[in-house]
Amino acid sequence: MPSVSIATPRRRLSPAASRDAALEAARTLLVEQGPQAVTLKAVAARIGRTHANLLHHFGSAAGLQQALIERIAAHVVGTIREAVRRSRERKDPAELVDVVFDAFGRNGAGALASWMILNGNQDALDPILSAVHDLVEDLSREEQRPDAPIRDETLQLVLAALGDALLGGPMARALGLPRDRARALAGQMLLRDRAATE
């Protein structure tokens, strides 16, 4: 008797739920395989949708990547805001450094932004830059010390984290340093800056 395959009906999702599922799948692909894996075809396959469905939601692979970086930026800034507050209370920047380095490294924001820029999307960093700008403005208003170097600290920390995400491993190996050396240096820099302004 020939086997008969019965197609499993796809679960209907609201447009918002479909978009969320696609962005979560894109984030997972980014972390697992890198930014080159974040394509409409790969994301559609991951969530059991069609390429056309994702085109409807995002317009293009660049649109999907832009929506992904906006989501990552919003999440990262919320996490950083809480880490900054805890760091101020404890007077220890280690958690803050870890959050920023992880956002650009382990969570893929640095690789995705760089990939998008190299592929001609010069505005790729806008969501991250705008979110960081707004966060720094908020934190500056809350700061008890008007001379606090929050802008300088932010610049140094974000550039260090982005550089580490893109080149940290090979550079540390080439110099015979531990992989987390840039992270440790960033923490030391924050402690020095804070001690200098107290």
Backbone bond lengths (Angstrom), bond angles and torsions (degrees), N, CA, C in turn:
res aa  C-N    CA-C-N  psi(-1)  N-CA   C-N-CA  omega(-1)  CA-C   N-CA-C  phi
1 M - - - 1.439 - - 1.533 108.39 -
2 P 1.344 119.37 129.12 1.452 121.08 -179.52 1.525 110.50 -68.33
3 S 1.319 113.52 144.94 1.465 116.78 179.01 1.525 109.34 -79.29
4 V 1.288 113.75 143.90 1.462 120.50 179.99 1.522 107.26 -114.43
5 S 1.306 114.87 124.37 1.468 116.61 178.13 1.521 108.24 -93.75
6 I 1.285 113.69 136.56 1.462 119.93 179.24 1.514 106.93 -108.75
7 A 1.310 115.85 120.69 1.458 120.32 -179.66 1.524 109.92 -69.99
8 T 1.289 114.75 134.51 1.451 119.71 176.37 1.521 107.62 -82.14
9 P 1.323 116.62 123.78 1.462 117.58 -179.42 1.533 110.83 -65.88
10 R 1.318 113.78 140.48 1.457 118.61 177.92 1.516 109.85 -75.60
11 R 1.293 114.74 139.31 1.454 120.53 178.08 1.519 108.54 -72.67
12 R 1.320 115.69 131.71 1.464 119.68 178.90 1.523 109.13 -77.90
13 L 1.296 113.94 134.90 1.455 119.90 177.42 1.522 108.98 -120.53
14 S 1.295 115.71 149.99 1.460 119.12 173.41 1.531 107.37 -65.64
15 P 1.324 118.23 159.86 1.463 119.31 177.33 1.533 112.80 -55.56
16 A 1.321 116.54 -40.52 1.470 119.77 179.77 1.527 110.91 -65.77
17 A 1.324 117.33 -42.94 1.467 120.88 179.71 1.522 110.81 -66.89
18 S 1.325 117.22 -37.73 1.459 121.14 178.13 1.526 110.42 -64.37
19 R 1.317 115.55 -42.99 1.476 120.82 178.78 1.538 110.00 -64.41
20 D 1.331 116.90 -43.99 1.464 120.67 178.65 1.526 111.47 -61.46
21 A 1.333 116.35 -43.25 1.465 120.25 179.32 1.524 110.32 -62.05
22 A 1.325 116.67 -40.90 1.461 120.81 179.34 1.527 110.92 -64.41
23 L 1.325 116.86 -43.16 1.464 119.92 -179.39 1.526 111.79 -67.84
24 E 1.315 117.19 -36.89 1.464 119.61 176.91 1.528 110.58 -66.81
25 A 1.331 116.89 -40.91 1.472 120.54 176.57 1.523 110.48 -63.88
26 A 1.327 117.04 -40.28 1.466 121.02 178.60 1.524 110.40 -63.47
27 R 1.341 116.85 -41.47 1.470 120.18 178.56 1.522 111.18 -63.12
28 T 1.330 116.27 -41.18 1.460 120.58 178.92 1.527 110.64 -64.32
29 L 1.338 116.93 -44.61 1.467 120.29 176.76 1.522 111.53 -60.67
30 L 1.319 116.65 -40.68 1.459 121.49 179.14 1.521 110.55 -58.31
31 V 1.324 116.50 -48.98 1.464 121.05 -177.46 1.523 111.12 -68.91
32 E 1.331 117.18 -41.73 1.463 121.17 -176.16 1.524 113.57 -74.61
33 Q 1.352 116.97 -40.93 1.464 119.58 -168.95 1.522 114.64 -125.27
34 G 1.322 118.37 -8.62 1.459 121.01 179.84 1.513 112.06 98.99
35 P 1.325 116.32 169.85 1.467 121.01 -173.20 1.518 114.45 -64.72
36 Q 1.326 117.89 -29.17 1.460 119.95 179.69 1.528 112.03 -64.59
37 A 1.319 117.51 -18.48 1.469 121.70 -179.64 1.525 112.33 -84.03
38 V 1.320 117.99 -11.42 1.462 121.16 -176.92 1.528 108.90 -84.31
39 T 1.327 114.20 80.16 1.461 121.81 178.10 1.523 109.11 -117.81
40 L 1.328 115.56 159.87 1.466 119.34 177.82 1.522 110.53 -60.07
41 K 1.314 117.19 -42.28 1.472 121.41 -177.99 1.534 110.71 -62.66
42 A 1.324 116.79 -46.58 1.465 120.02 -178.28 1.524 111.61 -66.07
43 V 1.320 116.64 -42.24 1.464 120.22 179.95 1.527 110.15 -66.65
44 A 1.333 116.74 -42.67 1.468 120.19 178.51 1.527 110.80 -59.36
45 A 1.335 116.63 -44.02 1.471 120.47 179.02 1.526 110.82 -63.05
46 R 1.316 116.86 -38.54 1.463 121.39 -177.13 1.519 111.76 -65.48
47 I 1.343 117.88 -33.69 1.466 120.16 -176.30 1.530 113.23 -107.82
48 G 1.329 116.62 5.11 1.463 119.47 177.40 1.518 113.79 70.88
49 R 1.317 116.66 34.55 1.452 122.28 177.19 1.519 108.86 -116.95
50 T 1.306 115.69 176.18 1.458 119.64 179.93 1.528 109.95 -97.55
51 H 1.310 113.56 159.61 1.460 120.86 175.11 1.532 109.27 -57.86
52 A 1.319 116.40 -41.75 1.471 121.39 -179.59 1.535 111.11 -62.21
53 N 1.327 116.26 -37.68 1.465 119.96 178.24 1.524 111.08 -60.47
54 L 1.333 115.99 -43.51 1.456 119.46 179.99 1.526 111.65 -71.85
55 L 1.321 116.88 -33.72 1.464 119.81 174.66 1.529 109.83 -59.96
56 H 1.318 115.37 -40.12 1.463 120.25 179.16 1.536 110.69 -60.38
57 H 1.332 116.79 -41.81 1.468 121.04 -176.79 1.527 113.37 -78.27
58 F 1.344 117.44 -36.77 1.464 119.94 -170.07 1.531 114.46 -119.96
59 G 1.322 117.85 -16.18 1.461 120.92 177.89 1.513 115.30 84.22
60 S 1.330 117.16 -34.53 1.464 121.80 -178.45 1.527 108.48 -170.33
61 A 1.340 115.56 172.86 1.465 119.65 175.30 1.527 109.77 -63.07
62 A 1.341 116.35 -38.23 1.463 119.67 178.19 1.534 110.41 -62.81
63 G 1.330 117.18 -38.10 1.458 121.01 177.05 1.516 111.88 -64.39
64 L 1.331 116.15 -40.38 1.468 121.24 176.40 1.527 109.90 -62.62
65 Q 1.317 116.66 -47.05 1.459 120.53 -179.34 1.528 111.14 -64.04
66 Q 1.329 116.60 -38.49 1.470 120.14 178.47 1.534 110.41 -64.43
67 A 1.335 116.54 -43.88 1.470 120.05 178.01 1.526 110.49 -63.41
68 L 1.331 116.52 -37.07 1.460 120.62 179.16 1.523 110.86 -65.65
69 I 1.319 116.90 -44.93 1.467 118.33 -178.47 1.527 110.62 -68.24
70 E 1.331 117.79 -32.29 1.466 120.11 175.35 1.525 110.53 -64.14
71 R 1.319 116.06 -41.92 1.467 119.68 178.97 1.528 110.67 -65.88
72 I 1.325 116.13 -44.26 1.462 119.97 178.99 1.529 109.71 -61.11
73 A 1.335 117.20 -43.73 1.464 121.16 -179.25 1.523 110.84 -60.08
74 A 1.316 116.82 -45.08 1.471 119.92 -179.35 1.523 110.74 -62.50
75 H 1.326 116.57 -42.61 1.464 120.60 179.88 1.526 110.68 -66.20
76 V 1.328 115.68 -45.73 1.455 120.74 -177.32 1.528 110.95 -61.93
77 V 1.319 116.60 -44.82 1.465 119.42 -177.63 1.527 110.72 -64.92
78 G 1.317 117.58 -39.66 1.463 119.60 176.58 1.515 111.58 -61.94
79 T 1.320 116.57 -41.74 1.461 121.45 179.32 1.521 110.90 -67.09
80 I 1.337 115.85 -42.15 1.465 119.93 180.00 1.530 110.68 -64.82
81 R 1.334 116.29 -41.60 1.473 119.79 179.82 1.532 110.62 -55.39
82 E 1.326 116.77 -46.29 1.464 120.04 -179.95 1.529 111.17 -67.52
83 A 1.335 116.69 -38.86 1.462 119.78 179.34 1.525 111.29 -65.81
84 V 1.333 117.54 -37.20 1.468 121.17 177.57 1.523 109.39 -61.95
85 R 1.300 116.55 -45.26 1.473 119.67 -178.96 1.535 111.02 -62.16
86 R 1.327 116.03 -44.71 1.470 118.62 178.67 1.522 110.88 -66.16
87 S 1.329 116.79 -37.57 1.462 121.84 179.60 1.522 110.92 -62.31
88 R 1.324 116.76 -39.33 1.470 120.90 178.59 1.522 110.71 -65.94
89 E 1.332 115.78 -42.16 1.466 119.62 -179.20 1.522 111.31 -65.04
90 R 1.329 115.97 -42.88 1.470 120.35 -175.82 1.523 113.19 -88.20
91 K 1.328 115.92 -13.05 1.466 121.97 -175.54 1.527 110.88 58.50
92 D 1.321 115.97 34.86 1.463 122.21 179.39 1.533 108.52 -135.34
93 P 1.325 117.66 114.27 1.461 119.83 -176.32 1.531 114.88 -83.81
94 A 1.317 118.77 4.83 1.471 120.34 -173.80 1.525 112.48 -57.71
95 E 1.323 118.30 -45.86 1.459 120.43 -179.66 1.526 110.97 -63.85
96 L 1.321 117.04 -41.56 1.453 121.34 179.34 1.530 110.71 -60.80
97 V 1.321 116.57 -46.26 1.466 121.05 178.29 1.527 109.65 -59.91
98 D 1.320 117.60 -45.13 1.460 120.93 179.37 1.526 111.80 -60.52
99 V 1.321 117.03 -43.86 1.466 121.13 -179.11 1.524 110.63 -61.59
100 V 1.332 117.03 -46.29 1.464 120.28 -178.17 1.531 110.55 -68.02
101 F 1.323 117.71 -45.99 1.463 120.20 179.53 1.531 111.00 -62.68
102 D 1.334 117.26 -40.70 1.474 120.05 178.82 1.521 111.91 -66.37
103 A 1.322 117.11 -36.89 1.467 120.43 179.85 1.524 110.65 -60.29
104 F 1.312 116.57 -45.36 1.461 119.96 -178.37 1.523 112.12 -82.09
105 G 1.325 117.43 -29.37 1.462 121.14 -177.77 1.511 113.30 -93.14
106 R 1.330 116.29 -84.87 1.470 121.35 -175.73 1.520 114.29 -57.35
107 N 1.320 116.99 -36.40 1.462 119.72 -176.97 1.520 113.37 -88.68
108 G 1.331 117.43 -2.35 1.451 121.44 167.91 1.509 118.78 85.28
109 A 1.321 119.27 1.67 1.469 119.95 -176.87 1.523 111.89 -61.73
110 G 1.321 117.36 -40.73 1.460 120.47 -179.48 1.510 112.30 -65.00
111 A 1.321 116.58 -46.30 1.463 120.09 -179.74 1.523 111.36 -65.34
112 L 1.319 117.27 -41.93 1.468 120.20 -179.62 1.522 111.03 -65.02
113 A 1.316 117.07 -46.40 1.465 119.99 -179.97 1.525 110.79 -61.52
114 S 1.315 116.94 -44.35 1.468 120.25 179.44 1.517 111.36 -63.70
115 W 1.314 116.75 -42.94 1.464 121.84 178.53 1.525 110.77 -58.88
116 M 1.322 115.60 -45.81 1.465 119.78 -178.87 1.532 110.83 -64.81
117 I 1.318 117.60 -41.67 1.465 120.75 179.18 1.524 110.08 -63.86
118 L 1.320 117.04 -45.08 1.467 120.69 -179.71 1.523 112.34 -65.24
119 N 1.313 117.05 -22.19 1.466 120.94 177.81 1.527 111.94 -95.75
120 G 1.321 116.58 17.24 1.453 120.30 172.37 1.514 116.64 94.94
121 N 1.315 118.21 0.27 1.456 120.67 178.47 1.526 108.47 -93.36
122 Q 1.330 116.10 82.77 1.463 121.83 -174.86 1.527 112.95 -66.19
123 D 1.316 116.70 -18.64 1.462 120.07 -179.07 1.529 112.45 -91.16
124 A 1.319 116.82 10.10 1.462 120.84 -173.72 1.519 113.54 -58.38
125 L 1.306 116.89 -34.83 1.459 119.41 -177.36 1.519 113.59 -83.53
126 D 1.339 117.38 -8.15 1.466 120.09 -176.61 1.529 113.81 -51.47
127 P 1.347 119.43 -46.37 1.476 117.84 179.81 1.523 112.66 -61.32
128 I 1.330 117.37 -39.57 1.460 120.45 179.78 1.522 109.78 -70.07
129 L 1.337 116.47 -45.47 1.465 120.06 -178.48 1.525 111.34 -63.09
130 S 1.319 116.55 -43.12 1.470 119.90 179.07 1.524 110.94 -64.25
131 A 1.330 116.32 -42.95 1.461 119.91 -179.28 1.528 111.11 -65.32
132 V 1.343 116.62 -41.53 1.466 119.88 178.72 1.527 109.93 -66.56
133 H 1.330 116.99 -41.95 1.465 120.49 178.24 1.528 110.81 -57.42
134 D 1.329 116.03 -49.44 1.464 120.36 -179.32 1.528 111.35 -61.95
135 L 1.321 116.14 -39.78 1.464 120.36 178.56 1.525 110.60 -63.33
136 V 1.325 116.73 -45.99 1.465 120.21 -179.51 1.527 110.67 -62.98
137 E 1.327 116.88 -40.18 1.464 119.43 177.40 1.523 110.97 -61.01
138 D 1.330 116.32 -45.32 1.476 120.09 178.56 1.522 111.30 -61.64
139 L 1.327 116.33 -46.68 1.457 120.11 -177.50 1.523 111.48 -67.13
140 S 1.332 117.22 -34.20 1.467 120.50 178.04 1.516 110.85 -63.10
141 R 1.322 116.52 -39.83 1.470 119.91 178.56 1.527 111.28 -65.66
142 E 1.335 116.53 -32.34 1.467 120.75 -178.74 1.526 112.41 -81.72
143 E 1.331 116.86 -20.10 1.467 121.17 -173.92 1.529 110.84 -62.70
144 Q 1.307 115.03 133.95 1.466 120.69 179.77 1.524 111.61 -74.42
145 R 1.316 116.88 -27.89 1.457 121.11 -177.41 1.526 109.58 -105.44
146 P 1.316 118.98 115.18 1.463 120.57 -177.83 1.525 113.20 -65.29
147 D 1.356 117.65 -22.31 1.466 120.13 -179.58 1.523 112.71 -90.39
148 A 1.337 117.83 7.24 1.468 121.11 -178.44 1.525 109.54 -60.44
149 P 1.320 116.87 134.05 1.471 120.50 -175.69 1.532 113.22 -84.63
150 I 1.315 117.52 48.43 1.463 120.27 -172.90 1.532 112.26 -62.68
151 R 1.317 117.67 -36.61 1.470 119.60 179.46 1.532 110.73 -68.40
152 D 1.333 116.53 -44.25 1.462 120.00 177.99 1.533 110.89 -62.80
153 E 1.331 116.18 -43.62 1.462 120.44 179.14 1.519 110.80 -61.53
154 T 1.319 116.00 -42.83 1.470 120.15 -179.47 1.520 110.80 -63.47
155 L 1.317 116.60 -45.96 1.463 120.90 179.07 1.520 110.78 -58.03
156 Q 1.325 116.74 -50.08 1.454 120.29 -178.71 1.526 112.06 -63.29
157 L 1.320 116.41 -43.06 1.460 120.31 -176.13 1.524 111.63 -68.51
158 V 1.330 117.46 -44.74 1.465 120.24 -178.88 1.524 110.63 -67.02
159 L 1.332 117.39 -43.52 1.470 119.01 178.96 1.524 111.50 -64.52
160 A 1.324 116.74 -39.13 1.467 119.89 177.49 1.529 110.79 -63.86
161 A 1.321 116.54 -43.47 1.470 120.61 -179.40 1.524 111.47 -66.14
162 L 1.331 117.00 -42.51 1.462 120.40 178.72 1.524 110.57 -65.02
163 G 1.328 116.94 -45.94 1.464 120.19 177.61 1.509 112.05 -60.59
164 D 1.330 116.34 -41.41 1.456 120.37 179.28 1.526 111.21 -64.77
165 A 1.331 116.42 -38.61 1.465 119.95 179.68 1.523 111.21 -63.44
166 L 1.321 116.24 -36.38 1.462 119.85 -174.87 1.523 113.54 -89.27
167 L 1.331 117.69 -33.81 1.458 120.17 -171.47 1.526 114.00 -137.09
168 G 1.321 117.06 0.77 1.457 120.61 -173.33 1.512 115.18 -59.30
169 G 1.320 117.48 -46.39 1.464 120.67 -178.44 1.518 112.66 -61.74
170 P 1.340 117.88 -56.14 1.471 118.78 -179.96 1.532 113.16 -61.71
171 M 1.335 116.91 -38.06 1.458 119.78 -178.95 1.526 111.02 -66.66
172 A 1.328 117.10 -43.98 1.467 120.43 178.60 1.526 110.39 -61.04
173 R 1.345 116.88 -43.06 1.477 120.37 178.04 1.523 110.54 -61.73
174 A 1.332 117.09 -44.26 1.464 121.04 -177.96 1.531 111.38 -62.61
175 L 1.319 116.77 -32.44 1.462 121.02 -178.77 1.523 113.12 -94.31
176 G 1.342 116.07 -1.62 1.458 120.06 -179.84 1.516 113.06 69.35
177 L 1.332 116.23 31.67 1.461 121.57 -179.35 1.522 110.71 -106.50
178 P 1.333 117.81 158.53 1.469 119.62 175.03 1.528 110.07 -63.25
179 R 1.322 116.77 150.23 1.463 121.91 -177.11 1.524 112.42 -58.41
180 D 1.307 118.47 -32.98 1.468 120.54 -176.47 1.524 112.99 -92.98
181 R 1.329 118.28 17.63 1.464 120.82 -176.40 1.528 112.22 -63.37
182 A 1.329 119.01 -41.40 1.469 120.81 179.56 1.526 110.79 -61.80
183 R 1.311 116.10 -38.32 1.464 121.47 177.68 1.534 110.19 -62.22
184 A 1.325 116.10 -45.40 1.464 120.45 179.45 1.529 110.58 -63.65
185 L 1.327 117.79 -41.82 1.467 121.29 178.87 1.528 111.22 -63.25
186 A 1.327 116.85 -38.73 1.467 120.53 178.39 1.528 110.53 -63.65
187 G 1.314 117.47 -40.78 1.464 121.15 177.16 1.521 111.51 -63.92
188 Q 1.340 116.28 -42.01 1.465 120.12 178.39 1.533 111.07 -63.59
189 M 1.331 116.23 -39.40 1.461 121.08 178.75 1.535 110.50 -61.42
190 L 1.314 117.09 -44.89 1.466 119.79 178.99 1.517 111.83 -63.39
191 L 1.320 116.99 -41.73 1.465 119.71 178.26 1.523 111.41 -62.92
192 R 1.338 117.70 -41.96 1.470 120.78 178.06 1.533 111.17 -62.99
193 D 1.348 115.63 -45.22 1.464 119.37 -179.38 1.522 111.17 -61.39
194 R 1.314 115.97 -41.70 1.472 119.18 -178.48 1.524 110.87 -69.20
195 A 1.330 116.79 -38.71 1.465 120.05 179.63 1.536 109.98 -65.92
196 A 1.309 116.68 -35.51 1.468 120.78 -178.58 1.520 113.42 -68.94
197 T 1.341 116.97 -25.53 1.457 119.74 -177.02 1.532 113.09 -101.72
198 E 1.311 117.96 2.08 1.477 120.10 -179.59 1.516 110.96 -90.11
